[in-house]
Amino acid sequence: MQNVTVTLTATDSKSGVADMGYCIDSVNECTPEIIYTEPFLVDGIGTHYVRYQSYDNAGNVEAIKIMRVNIIETCDSEPPIIEIITEGVMGNNNWFVSIVNWTINAIDNISGVKSLNYSVEKQT
């Protein structure tokens, strides 16, 4: 599983920072009620929102800030799917008796297709 480590920092030069609160959700609506004590993980493929705010020793509360974290699947263990479409008139013994057209497609829905290489050899 993919994850991202998040570290939050806050400063207050007058009364000092009392606490920081945060929350994580996928719809950007949670209330930052978890007290921040150390870096934490955001995990799972998809879009996550980290909402956070700090409180100072004088009782002031910072406006909620939002960090969007997008985690994508990077472990692609599946090869691309290759599709070859052949068009032509087939004769005896699997020999074509017309001009042959090939359409070659490659599909990879996870990481995409970087390149498609092919060669054609003439045999008699």
C-alpha positions, 0 to 999 in steps of 0.5 A: 500500500502506498502512504505519505508521511505528514509532518506539521509545524506551528510557531507563535512568537508571542504566547507560544503554541499550545497544541495542533489538531488535525484530521484526515478524510476523503471529502474535506469536511472533518474537524481537526480534533486529533492532537498532533504529537508526531508525524503521521501516515496518510495511506490508501490510494485516492485523494485525502484531505488533511485539515489542521489548525494550531492553538496558542497559549493565549487562546487564539485559534488559527483558521483551518488549513487544508492540504490535499494528498493524492496517492496514486498506484505506482506498483504496476506489475501487469504488462500492457495488453497488446491487440493486433488487428489484421485486415486482408483477404485470406487464401489457402494455408493461412497465406494472405492473397491481398495487401495486409493492413495491421493495426497494433494497440497497446493499453495499460490503465495503471501506468500508461504505455511508454512505447510500442515497438514492432518489427516486420520480417519478410519471409518467402 
